[in-house]
Amino acid sequence: ARRILDHSSGRSMSAADPMPTEPFQLSAILTGHEQDVRSVGPFADGQVITGSRDATVRVWKVDSESADGASATCTHTLSGHTHFVGAVGITAAGEALSGSNDKHIIIWNTEAAAPAHVLQGHTEPVTCVRVSPSSGQLFSASWDKTARVWDLGSASCVAVLKGHEAALWAVQPLGEEAASDRCLTGGGDRTIKLWAGETCERTYEGHSDVVRDLALLPGAGFLSCSNDATVRMWELGGECLRVLQASETFLYSVSVLPGGEWLTCSEDRTVRVWAGGSDDCVQSITHPATVWDCAPLPNGDIVAGCADGRAYLWTRAAGRAAPQALQAGFKDEVAAVAMPAQQVEGMVGDLDVSQLASEEALAQPGEREGQHKIVKDEGGTPMLYTWSMAKGTWEKIGEVTGSSGGTSLGKRMHGGKEYDYLFDIDINGSMLKLPFNRGDDPWWAAQQFLWNNDIDQAFLDQVANFVITNTPGNQVSSGPRNADPFTSGGSYRPAANGAGSSGANGGNADPFTSSGAYRPGAAPEGVPSCGGSSAPQDPWMRGAYTTAQGAAAAAAAKYAAPIAPLPQLESKAAREAPRLPAPAAGSAQLPGVV
């Protein structure tokens, strides 16, 4: 039997010789998180770990011996991060670990439900954590364009891998006994790099968009998936051996099942199983919302993390299948999803509602697993179906609704990073991007937009209100945006050895005397100076600490006079998008905006 390396924890699993042929069925639904489940993985004993946008990590015990199929119970909720958790894994000792948008990695004492170590060093969100099965070292990737290698015994960083030109999304240790420091990284610059220690040995090019995930393929090389909707199979020597068009939308995860099949998940709400030796889709499983991550379990089952705040277990074993009532309820929930026409067009091509066939067209069998078809129901409403080869039927997966207008649909990339919203702002004929994530502070996002585009500060509250209006239901993360430099957890404290060090291995930086101190005349952080560089910001001005009352009160106090609305903000995609009110008579206009 071959050995297949699991993409989440680095564990190897025995692969059965025959290729399974039974379709996956719903086994259990893991309910408990309050927001999107962004990352999933297995423990060696079959437990499941999930990380969520709600800033928590959960550990689930899966009971496969239940009379009504498998059941899952949350045994531990791990709270400690201050922003959403986008990466989870398991240490060689069997402890949970997680990486977050708060820039930290936490190694958990799982039984105590408390952090054992907090690893600091990354300066941007941590997007991936993987443990080498040979050395036990932790490898992490971050939006700060670096990967780091950590010794978990000392909880210290032992290597920093620099070379990518954009945010990193994936890191995969090779797990070699003879060279345990070798790993692969992939990111927003569309490349994959092979590292030996801190030295880049090779760069793989081929993807036309962000590289999102990597998985080892023993005996052949490795797999990569991308926002370009393809999976590529590479040999370590550099040659791309195969390109699989695995979706019509962003791919978020790729892994290898114990039987050798490939597993992917994507923006279009599907988990897909692929025959390892061909481009055939064995099964396409549609979920109620975007599937952010998926992973194989030791027993051959699958866990998938979904944007509806739940994780789903899937199995080929009849004894672990969910009761028919639960499966029917899940099917109804999938069918009830309302899908914007613009999103559907990204899946099936141009959509002309006037030319759609009636439901009678569903009598014609599909040609391949996961094939899509849109028909009108009796009331004339467009409905999206997908073909199931296993059941020999078309299954309804949603209602096609009108254009959303105002924002790009689904996750969008900007500067190699991922955002929930990407507003197109038309300024004097030029489109400016205003990126925004759920959980972000709209006032802070508006302030950054003004700085980045040199727009008059007087329009802060108008831009912020535009964002608030067009991001309904957004709840600002509880984590502080800017810390009080004197009293917060990030306040300056002299190093114990008397050295004025700062960063991951020293004390917090003195905002007045450290290397990061503000110097008059320098450009604010993130704003190029005349020489083209950036300098630390004045802690009392841009980026200054604000009290818990927030930036809204501060802005209102600073700009007490009435401020003109911004009628110029409108979507490039749809002029019928929600518009701001017309400016009051005699009020100031935003220079250069039409």
C-alpha positions as CSV (number, residue, x, y, z in Angstrom):
1,A,0.0,0.0,0.0
2,R,1.1,3.5,-0.7
3,R,1.4,6.3,1.9
4,I,-0.5,9.5,1.3
5,L,0.5,12.7,3.2
6,D,-2.4,14.6,4.6
7,H,-2.4,18.3,3.7
8,S,-3.4,19.6,7.1
9,S,-1.2,17.8,9.6
10,G,1.5,16.1,7.6
11,R,0.4,12.7,8.8
12,S,0.7,9.8,6.4
13,M,-2.2,7.3,5.9
14,S,-2.3,3.9,4.3
15,A,-3.9,3.9,0.9
16,A,-6.1,1.1,0.0
17,D,-5.3,-0.6,-3.3
18,P,-8.7,-0.5,-5.0
19,M,-10.2,2.8,-5.9
20,P,-13.4,3.5,-4.0
21,T,-16.5,3.7,-6.2
22,E,-19.3,4.4,-3.7
23,P,-20.5,8.1,-3.7
24,F,-20.0,10.2,-0.6
25,Q,-23.1,10.8,1.6
26,L,-23.7,13.3,4.3
27,S,-22.5,11.9,7.6
28,A,-22.8,14.7,10.2
29,I,-23.1,18.5,10.5
30,L,-20.8,20.3,12.9
31,T,-22.8,23.2,14.3
32,G,-21.4,25.7,16.8
33,H,-19.3,28.4,15.2
34,E,-21.0,31.8,14.8
35,Q,-19.3,32.7,11.5
36,D,-17.5,31.1,8.5
37,V,-15.5,28.0,9.1
38,R,-12.3,28.9,7.4
39,S,-10.0,25.9,8.1
40,V,-10.4,22.3,9.0
41,G,-8.2,19.3,9.8
42,P,-8.0,15.9,11.4
43,F,-6.4,14.6,14.6
44,A,-4.7,11.3,14.4
45,D,-7.5,9.7,16.5
46,G,-10.2,10.9,14.1
47,Q,-11.2,14.0,16.0
48,V,-11.8,17.1,13.9
49,I,-10.4,20.7,14.4
50,T,-12.0,23.8,12.9
51,G,-11.0,27.4,12.8
52,S,-13.5,30.2,12.2
53,R,-14.0,33.8,11.4
54,D,-15.6,34.1,14.9
55,A,-12.0,34.0,16.2
56,T,-12.3,30.6,17.9
57,V,-11.0,27.1,17.3
58,R,-13.2,24.1,18.1
59,V,-12.3,20.4,18.6
60,W,-15.0,17.9,17.7
61,K,-15.3,14.2,18.7
62,V,-16.8,12.1,16.0
63,D,-18.8,9.1,17.1
64,S,-18.9,6.7,14.1
65,E,-20.7,4.0,16.1
66,S,-24.0,5.8,16.6
67,A,-27.2,3.9,15.7
68,D,-28.2,6.9,13.5
69,G,-25.0,7.2,11.6
70,A,-22.0,9.4,12.7
71,S,-22.5,12.2,15.2
72,A,-20.1,15.0,16.2
73,T,-19.8,16.8,19.6
74,C,-17.8,19.9,20.3
75,T,-15.5,18.9,23.2
76,H,-13.4,22.1,23.4
77,T,-13.8,25.7,22.3
78,L,-10.4,27.5,22.2
79,S,-10.6,31.2,22.6
80,G,-7.5,33.4,22.5
81,H,-7.2,35.0,19.1
82,T,-8.5,38.6,18.5
83,H,-9.3,38.2,14.8
84,F,-10.6,35.4,12.6
85,V,-8.8,32.1,12.5
86,G,-7.8,31.2,8.9
87,A,-5.5,28.2,9.6
88,V,-5.5,25.2,11.9
89,G,-3.2,22.1,12.3
90,I,-2.0,19.5,14.8
91,T,1.5,19.3,16.3
92,A,3.5,16.1,16.4
93,A,2.5,15.8,20.1
94,G,-1.2,15.9,19.1
95,E,-1.9,19.5,20.3
96,A,-4.0,21.9,18.3
97,L,-2.4,24.9,16.7
98,S,-3.9,27.9,14.8
99,G,-2.9,30.9,12.8
100,S,-5.0,34.1,12.7
101,N,-5.5,37.5,11.1
102,D,-4.3,38.9,14.4
103,K,-0.8,37.9,13.1
104,H,-0.2,35.3,15.8
105,I,0.1,31.6,15.9
106,I,-1.2,29.8,19.0
107,I,0.0,26.4,20.2
108,W,-2.8,25.2,22.4
109,N,-3.0,23.1,25.5
110,T,-6.1,21.4,24.1
111,E,-7.4,19.8,27.3
112,A,-7.0,23.0,29.3
113,A,-8.5,25.0,26.4
114,A,-5.8,27.6,26.9
115,P,-2.8,28.8,24.9
116,A,0.5,27.0,25.7
117,H,2.6,29.3,23.5
118,V,1.9,32.3,21.4
119,L,4.3,32.6,18.4
120,Q,4.9,36.2,17.3
121,G,6.9,37.3,14.4
122,H,4.7,37.6,11.4
123,T,3.6,41.2,10.6
124,E,0.5,40.4,8.6
125,P,-2.3,37.7,8.9
126,V,-1.1,34.1,9.1
127,T,-2.7,32.1,6.3
128,C,-1.3,28.6,6.7
129,V,0.2,26.4,9.3
130,R,1.7,22.9,8.6
131,V,3.8,20.6,10.7
132,S,6.6,18.5,9.2
133,P,6.1,14.8,10.0
134,S,9.8,14.2,10.0
135,S,11.2,17.0,12.2
136,G,8.1,18.1,14.0
137,Q,8.9,21.7,13.1
138,L,6.1,24.1,12.3
139,F,6.0,26.0,9.0
140,S,3.8,29.1,8.6
141,A,2.8,31.4,5.8
142,S,1.7,35.0,6.0
143,W,0.5,38.0,4.0
144,D,3.8,39.6,5.0
145,K,5.3,37.8,2.0
146,T,7.3,35.4,4.2
147,A,7.2,31.9,5.5
148,R,8.6,31.0,8.9
149,V,10.0,27.8,10.4
150,W,9.4,27.4,14.2
151,D,11.0,25.0,16.7
152,L,8.0,24.1,18.9
153,G,10.2,22.9,21.8
154,S,11.6,26.4,22.4
155,A,8.7,28.2,20.7
156,S,11.1,30.2,18.7
157,C,11.5,31.1,15.0
158,V,14.5,29.4,13.5
159,A,14.2,30.5,9.8
160,V,12.5,33.2,7.8
161,L,11.9,32.5,4.1
162,K,12.0,35.7,2.0
163,G,11.6,35.9,-1.8
164,H,8.0,36.1,-2.8
165,E,6.7,39.5,-4.1
166,A,3.2,39.2,-2.7
167,A,1.2,37.7,0.2
168,L,1.7,34.0,0.9
169,W,-1.2,31.7,1.1
170,A,0.3,28.2,1.4
171,V,3.3,26.4,2.8
172,Q,4.0,22.7,2.6
173,P,6.9,20.9,4.3
174,L,8.3,18.0,2.2
175,G,8.7,15.9,5.3
176,E,12.0,14.4,4.1
177,E,14.1,12.6,6.7
178,A,17.3,13.6,5.1
179,A,16.4,17.2,4.5
180,S,13.7,18.1,7.0
181,D,14.0,21.8,6.3
182,R,12.8,21.7,2.7
183,C,9.4,23.1,1.9
184,L,7.2,24.6,-0.8
185,T,5.5,28.0,-0.6
186,G,2.9,29.6,-2.9
187,G,1.2,33.0,-2.9
188,G,-0.2,36.1,-4.5
189,D,2.7,36.5,-7.0
190,R,1.4,33.4,-8.8
191,T,4.6,31.4,-8.2
192,I,5.6,28.4,-6.1
193,K,9.0,28.2,-4.5
194,L,11.1,25.3,-3.3
195,W,13.2,26.1,-0.2
196,A,16.1,24.4,1.5
197,G,16.4,26.3,4.8
198,E,16.3,30.0,3.9
199,T,17.6,29.4,0.3
200,C,15.2,29.3,-2.6
201,E,16.2,26.3,-4.8
202,R,13.6,26.6,-7.5
203,T,10.6,28.7,-8.7
204,Y,7.7,27.1,-10.4
205,E,5.6,29.3,-12.8
206,G,2.4,28.5,-14.6
207,H,-0.6,29.6,-12.6
208,S,-2.2,32.8,-13.9
209,D,-3.6,33.9,-10.5
210,V,-3.0,33.5,-6.7
211,V,-1.7,30.1,-5.6
212,R,-4.0,29.1,-2.7
213,D,-2.9,25.6,-1.5
214,L,-0.3,22.9,-1.9
215,A,-0.4,19.2,-1.2
216,L,2.2,16.4,-1.6
217,L,1.7,13.6,-4.1
218,P,4.0,10.8,-3.1
219,G,5.9,9.2,-5.9
220,A,5.1,12.1,-8.3
221,G,5.7,15.5,-6.8
222,F,3.0,17.8,-5.5
223,L,-0.3,19.5,-6.4
224,S,-1.1,23.2,-6.4
225,C,-4.5,25.0,-6.7
226,S,-5.2,28.6,-7.6
227,N,-7.7,31.3,-8.0
228,D,-7.3,30.6,-11.8
229,A,-9.6,27.6,-11.1
230,T,-6.9,25.0,-12.0
231,V,-5.0,22.3,-10.2
232,R,-1.5,21.7,-11.4
233,M,0.6,18.5,-10.8
234,W,4.3,19.2,-10.6
235,E,7.5,17.2,-10.3
236,L,10.0,18.7,-7.8
237,G,12.4,19.0,-10.7
238,G,10.3,21.9,-12.1
239,E,8.1,20.4,-14.8
240,C,4.3,20.8,-14.8
241,L,3.0,17.3,-15.6
242,R,-0.7,18.0,-15.7
243,V,-3.2,20.9,-15.6
244,L,-6.8,20.1,-14.4
245,Q,-9.6,22.7,-14.9
246,A,-11.2,21.9,-11.6
247,S,-13.8,24.7,-11.3
248,E,-15.1,27.9,-13.0
249,T,-14.4,29.9,-9.8
250,F,-11.6,30.3,-7.2
251,L,-10.2,27.1,-5.8
252,Y,-9.3,27.3,-2.1
253,S,-8.0,23.9,-1.1
254,V,-6.4,20.7,-2.6
255,S,-5.6,17.5,-0.9
256,V,-5.2,13.7,-1.6
257,L,-7.6,11.1,-0.4
258,P,-6.3,7.8,1.0
259,G,-7.2,6.0,-2.2
260,G,-5.2,8.4,-4.4
261,E,-8.1,10.6,-5.5
262,W,-7.7,14.4,-5.5
263,L,-10.0,16.6,-3.4
264,T,-10.8,20.3,-4.1
265,C,-13.2,22.9,-2.8
266,S,-14.1,26.2,-4.3
267,E,-16.1,29.5,-4.3
268,D,-18.9,27.8,-6.2
269,R,-20.0,25.9,-3.0
270,T,-18.6,22.6,-4.1
271,V,-16.3,19.9,-2.8
272,R,-15.2,17.8,-5.8
273,V,-13.5,14.4,-5.9
274,W,-11.2,13.7,-8.9
275,A,-9.9,10.5,-10.3
276,G,-6.1,10.7,-9.5
277,G,-5.1,9.3,-12.9
278,S,-7.4,11.3,-15.2
279,D,-9.4,14.5,-15.4
280,D,-12.7,12.8,-14.5
281,C,-14.7,14.3,-11.7
282,V,-15.9,11.4,-9.6
283,Q,-18.3,13.4,-7.5
284,S,-19.4,17.0,-7.0
285,I,-20.9,17.9,-3.6
286,T,-22.8,21.2,-3.4
287,H,-23.0,23.0,0.0
288,P,-25.3,25.8,1.2
289,A,-22.4,28.4,0.9
290,T,-18.8,28.8,-0.2
291,V,-16.5,25.9,1.0
292,W,-13.3,27.4,2.4
293,D,-11.4,24.2,3.2
294,C,-11.7,20.5,3.0
295,A,-9.5,17.6,4.3
296,P,-9.5,13.8,4.4
297,L,-9.9,12.0,7.7
298,P,-8.0,8.9,8.7
299,N,-11.0,6.6,7.9
300,G,-11.4,8.0,4.4
301,D,-14.2,10.4,5.2
302,I,-14.1,14.1,4.3
303,V,-14.6,17.2,6.4
304,A,-15.5,20.5,4.7
305,G,-15.6,24.0,6.3
306,C,-18.3,26.2,5.0
307,A,-19.2,30.0,4.9
308,D,-22.5,29.2,6.7
309,G,-20.6,28.7,10.0
310,R,-20.8,24.9,9.9
311,A,-18.5,22.0,8.9
312,Y,-19.8,18.9,7.1
313,L,-18.7,15.3,7.3
314,W,-19.0,13.1,4.3
315,T,-18.6,9.4,4.1
316,R,-18.7,6.4,1.7
317,A,-19.5,4.0,4.5
318,A,-23.2,3.2,4.7
319,G,-23.0,2.7,8.5
320,R,-21.8,6.3,9.0
321,A,-24.3,8.0,6.7
322,A,-26.7,10.5,8.3
323,P,-30.4,9.6,8.7
324,Q,-32.5,10.3,5.7
325,A,-34.3,13.1,7.4
326,L,-31.1,15.0,7.9
327,Q,-29.9,14.3,4.4
328,A,-33.3,15.5,3.0
329,G,-33.1,18.7,5.1
330,F,-29.6,19.4,3.8
331,K,-30.7,18.9,0.2
332,D,-33.6,21.3,0.7
333,E,-31.3,23.9,2.3
334,V,-28.9,23.7,-0.7
335,A,-31.8,24.1,-3.2
336,A,-33.2,27.2,-1.3
337,V,-30.0,29.2,-1.8
338,A,-30.5,32.4,-3.8
339,M,-27.6,32.9,-6.3
340,P,-27.0,36.3,-7.9
341,A,-27.0,36.1,-11.7
342,Q,-23.5,37.6,-11.9
343,Q,-22.2,34.7,-9.8
344,V,-24.0,32.1,-11.9
345,E,-22.6,33.6,-15.1
346,G,-19.1,33.0,-13.6
347,M,-20.0,29.3,-13.4
348,V,-21.9,28.7,-16.6
349,G,-21.1,31.6,-18.9
350,D,-23.4,34.3,-20.3
351,L,-27.0,34.1,-18.9
352,D,-29.9,35.1,-21.1
353,V,-33.0,34.5,-19.0
354,S,-35.3,35.0,-22.0
355,Q,-33.8,31.9,-23.7
356,L,-34.0,29.5,-20.8
357,A,-35.8,26.2,-21.3
358,S,-38.6,24.9,-19.1
359,E,-38.2,22.1,-16.5
360,E,-38.9,19.6,-19.2
361,A,-35.3,20.0,-20.2
362,L,-34.3,18.1,-17.0
363,A,-35.5,14.9,-18.7
364,Q,-32.3,15.0,-20.8
365,P,-29.5,13.3,-18.8
366,G,-26.3,15.2,-18.1
367,E,-23.0,14.3,-19.7
368,R,-20.6,14.6,-16.7
369,E,-20.5,14.9,-12.9
370,G,-21.2,18.4,-11.7
371,Q,-22.5,19.7,-15.0
372,H,-24.7,22.7,-14.6
373,K,-28.1,23.5,-16.2
374,I,-30.4,26.5,-15.7
375,V,-34.2,26.1,-16.4
376,K,-37.3,28.1,-15.6
377,D,-39.7,26.7,-13.1
378,E,-43.5,26.9,-13.5
379,G,-43.5,30.5,-12.2
380,G,-40.8,31.6,-14.6
381,T,-38.0,31.7,-12.0
382,P,-34.6,30.6,-13.2
383,M,-33.3,27.6,-11.2
384,L,-29.8,26.2,-11.2
385,Y,-29.3,22.4,-11.3
386,T,-26.3,20.1,-11.2
387,W,-26.0,16.6,-12.6
388,S,-25.3,13.7,-10.2
389,M,-23.8,10.7,-12.0
390,A,-24.3,8.5,-8.9
391,K,-28.0,9.2,-8.7
392,G,-28.6,9.8,-12.4
393,T,-30.6,12.9,-11.7
394,W,-30.5,16.7,-11.9
395,E,-30.4,18.2,-8.4
396,K,-31.5,21.7,-7.7
397,I,-28.8,23.8,-6.0
398,G,-30.3,27.3,-6.0
399,E,-32.5,30.0,-7.4
400,V,-30.9,32.5,-9.8
401,T,-31.6,36.1,-8.7
402,G,-31.0,39.5,-10.2
403,S,-27.6,41.3,-10.1
404,S,-26.4,42.3,-6.7
405,G,-25.0,45.7,-7.9
406,G,-22.5,47.8,-6.1
407,T,-19.8,45.3,-5.3
408,S,-17.9,42.5,-6.9
409,L,-19.4,39.1,-5.9
410,G,-17.6,36.5,-3.8
411,K,-14.1,36.7,-2.5
412,R,-11.9,39.1,-4.5
413,M,-8.1,39.6,-4.5
414,H,-6.5,43.0,-4.2
415,G,-2.8,43.4,-3.7
416,G,-2.5,39.7,-3.4
417,K,-4.8,39.7,-0.4
418,E,-8.4,38.5,0.0
419,Y,-11.4,40.7,0.7
420,D,-15.2,40.1,1.1
421,Y,-16.0,43.4,-0.7
422,L,-14.1,45.3,-3.4
423,F,-15.8,48.5,-4.3
424,D,-15.1,50.1,-7.6
425,I,-15.0,53.9,-7.2
426,D,-15.2,56.0,-10.3
427,I,-13.1,59.1,-9.8
428,N,-12.7,61.4,-12.8
429,G,-12.8,58.3,-15.1
430,S,-10.4,56.3,-13.1
431,M,-11.5,53.3,-11.1
432,L,-10.1,53.2,-7.5
433,K,-10.4,50.1,-5.4
434,L,-11.8,50.2,-1.8
435,P,-11.3,46.8,-0.3
436,F,-13.2,45.7,2.8
437,N,-13.5,42.6,4.9
438,R,-16.4,41.6,7.1
439,G,-15.3,42.3,10.7
440,D,-13.3,45.3,9.7
441,D,-14.0,48.8,11.0
442,P,-15.6,50.8,8.1
443,W,-14.2,54.1,9.6
444,W,-10.7,52.7,9.5
445,A,-11.1,51.4,6.0
446,A,-12.5,54.7,4.9
447,Q,-9.5,56.5,6.5
448,Q,-7.0,54.3,4.7
449,F,-8.9,54.9,1.4
450,L,-8.5,58.7,1.8
451,W,-4.8,58.4,2.6
452,N,-4.0,56.0,-0.2
453,N,-5.8,58.2,-2.8
454,D,-4.9,61.6,-1.4
455,I,-8.6,62.6,-0.9
456,D,-9.6,65.4,1.4
457,Q,-9.9,64.3,5.0
458,A,-13.3,66.2,5.3
459,F,-15.0,63.3,3.5
460,L,-14.1,60.6,6.1
461,D,-17.6,60.1,7.4
462,Q,-19.2,60.1,4.0
463,V,-16.9,57.3,2.7
464,A,-17.4,55.4,6.0
465,N,-21.2,55.7,5.7
466,F,-21.0,54.5,2.1
467,V,-19.2,51.4,3.3
468,I,-21.6,50.9,6.2
469,T,-24.6,51.2,3.9
470,N,-23.3,48.7,1.4
471,T,-22.0,46.1,3.9
472,P,-25.3,45.2,5.8
473,G,-24.9,43.0,8.8
474,N,-21.2,43.7,9.3
475,Q,-20.0,43.4,12.9
476,V,-16.7,45.0,13.8
477,S,-14.2,42.6,15.3
478,S,-13.7,43.0,19.0
479,G,-10.0,43.3,18.6
480,P,-8.6,46.9,19.0
481,R,-7.7,48.7,15.8
482,N,-5.0,50.9,17.4
483,A,-3.5,50.2,20.8
484,D,-2.9,52.8,23.5
485,P,1.0,53.1,23.4
486,F,1.1,53.5,27.2
487,T,-1.4,51.2,28.7
488,S,-2.4,48.5,26.2
489,G,-1.1,45.0,25.9
490,G,1.2,46.3,23.1
491,S,2.6,49.2,25.2
492,Y,6.3,49.7,25.4
493,R,8.2,47.8,28.1
494,P,12.0,47.9,28.5
495,A,13.6,44.7,27.5
496,A,14.7,42.5,30.5
497,N,18.3,42.5,29.4
498,G,18.4,46.2,29.0
499,A,18.7,46.1,25.3
500,G,16.4,48.3,23.3
501,S,15.4,45.5,21.1
502,S,11.9,45.2,19.6
503,G,9.9,42.7,17.6
504,A,9.3,39.0,18.1
505,N,12.4,38.4,20.2
506,G,12.3,41.5,22.4
507,G,10.0,44.0,24.1
508,N,7.4,46.1,22.4
509,A,8.8,49.1,20.6
510,D,9.1,52.5,22.4
511,P,6.9,54.7,20.1
512,F,9.3,57.7,20.7
513,T,12.8,56.3,20.8
514,S,12.9,52.9,19.0
515,S,13.9,52.3,15.4
516,G,10.2,52.5,14.6
517,A,9.7,55.9,16.2
518,Y,8.0,58.8,14.4
519,R,10.4,61.3,12.9
520,P,9.0,64.8,11.9
521,G,8.9,65.3,8.2
522,A,8.6,61.6,7.4
523,A,5.7,60.3,5.4
524,P,3.0,58.6,7.3
525,E,3.0,54.8,7.4
526,G,1.9,53.4,4.0
527,V,2.2,56.7,2.3
528,P,5.3,57.0,0.0
529,S,7.7,59.9,0.8
530,C,9.4,61.9,-1.9
531,G,12.1,59.3,-2.0
532,G,9.6,56.6,-2.5
533,S,10.0,54.9,0.9
534,S,7.7,54.7,3.9
535,A,8.5,55.9,7.4
536,P,6.9,55.2,10.8
537,Q,3.8,57.2,11.6
538,D,3.2,59.7,14.3
539,P,1.4,57.8,17.1
540,W,-0.6,60.9,17.9
541,M,-1.8,61.6,14.3
542,R,-2.4,59.1,11.6
543,G,-3.1,55.7,13.1
544,A,-3.3,57.2,16.5
545,Y,-4.9,55.4,19.5
546,T,-8.6,56.1,19.9
547,T,-10.8,55.3,22.9
548,A,-13.5,52.6,22.9
549,Q,-16.0,55.1,21.6
550,G,-14.3,54.6,18.2
551,A,-13.4,56.6,15.2
552,A,-17.0,57.6,14.5
553,A,-17.2,59.8,17.6
554,A,-13.7,61.2,16.9
555,A,-14.6,62.0,13.3
556,A,-17.8,63.7,14.3
557,A,-16.0,65.8,16.9
558,K,-13.3,66.9,14.5
559,Y,-15.7,67.6,11.6
560,A,-18.6,69.2,13.4
561,A,-19.7,71.2,10.3
562,P,-21.9,69.6,7.8
563,I,-20.0,67.7,5.1
564,A,-21.1,67.1,1.6
565,P,-22.1,63.5,0.6
566,L,-20.2,61.7,-2.1
567,P,-22.6,61.2,-5.0
568,Q,-19.6,60.2,-7.1
569,L,-19.3,56.7,-5.5
570,E,-20.8,54.2,-7.8
571,S,-20.2,50.7,-9.1
572,K,-18.4,50.1,-12.3
573,A,-20.5,47.0,-12.8
574,A,-23.9,48.4,-12.2
575,R,-25.0,52.1,-12.4
576,E,-28.2,51.1,-10.6
577,A,-26.2,50.3,-7.5
578,P,-27.2,52.1,-4.2
579,R,-26.3,55.7,-4.5
580,L,-25.4,58.3,-1.9
581,P,-27.7,61.4,-1.7
582,A,-27.0,64.5,-3.8
583,P,-24.9,67.1,-2.1
584,A,-26.5,69.9,-0.1
585,A,-26.8,73.3,-1.7
586,G,-23.6,75.3,-1.3
587,S,-21.6,72.4,0.2
588,A,-18.1,71.6,-0.8
589,Q,-17.4,69.1,-3.6
590,L,-14.6,66.5,-3.6
591,P,-11.9,67.8,-6.0
592,G,-11.4,65.8,-9.1
593,V,-14.3,63.5,-8.7
594,V,-17.0,63.1,-11.4
